[in-house]
Amino acid sequence: MKYYSELVNKIYDTKEECEKAEEALAAKKKAEEEKQLTLKNEREARSKAVVEAFKKAREAEIEANKLMKEFVKDYGSFHMSYNGKSSLPTLADFLDSFFIW
């Protein structure tokens, strides 16, 4: 007698082989679902971290602008030298993105 598994779409010689194949398939599907759930949860957590970091950066930028405006109001001007790239887009960044076409 032959045993046909509708889940695996194969024919087996024994009932035990058929059941074993179906169990293996079920375990494989369950492992894949768990993996997808883990990836989804990890992506969601990392997304929240990115959003929170941008929120903090924006709040810091607002505070820096407020302090600079107060400084300029009291002293007339503000000058700062630094090494590094600004978090704010520059004219060069704008032109690069404009002429990328």
N, C-alpha and C positions, 0 to 999 in steps of 0.2 A: 504494500500500500504506500502511496505517495501522499505527502502533506504539502498543501499549497498555503503560503502566507500572503494574504492580501496586503499586509503592511509592507512587506519586503518585496513582494512580487516575484517570489522564487518558489521553486518546488524542492522539498526536502525528502530524504529517505525515511527519517524517523521523526516522531512527534517531538522528541527532546531537541533535535537540531533546529526544528522550526521554532519552538518556544525560545530557545537560546538566541536565535537570530532576531526574533521580535524583541526580546529583552535588551539585546545589545543596541538595537535601533532606538528603543525608547530611552535608554541611558544616554545615547549619543545626542538625541534631541533635547533631553533635559539639560545636559551639559552645555549645549549650544545656547539654550534659552538663558541659563544662568550666566553664561559669558556675556551675552547681549545685555542682560539686566545690569551686570557689573559695569560694563562699558558705559551704559546710559547714565548710571548713577555717578560714575567718575566724571563724565563729561559735564553733567549738571553741576557738580560741586566745583569743578574748575571754572566753569562759566560764571558761577556766582562770585568766585574769587577775582576773576578779571573785572567784572562789573564793579565790585567793591573797590578794587584798586583804582579804577578810573574815577569812581565817585570821590575817593579820598584825594586823588590828584586834582580834580576839579575844585574841591573845597580848598585845598592848599593854594591853588592858583587864584581863587577869589580872595583869599586872605592876603596873599602877596600883593595883589593889585590894590587892595584897600590900604595896606600899609604904605605902598609906594605913593598913592594919591595923597595920603596924609603927609608924607615926607615932602612931596613936591609943594603941597599947600603951605607947609611951614618954611621950607628952605628954597623954593623956587625951581629947583631942578634935581634930577637924580641921575647918577652915572654909575655903571657897574661894569667891571671887566671880569671875564671868566674864560676858562678853557673848557670846551665841550659843546655839545649841541643843545640848543634850546628845545624845550618841549613844544613851543609854539611854532607853527609853520612860518617859514621865512619867504621872502619874495622869490628866492631861488627855488624853493620847494614848489611854490605855486607855478612858476614858469616851467619847471621840469614836468609837472603833472599836466600842464596845459599843452605843451609841445610833444607829449608822448605819442600823440596820434600820428 
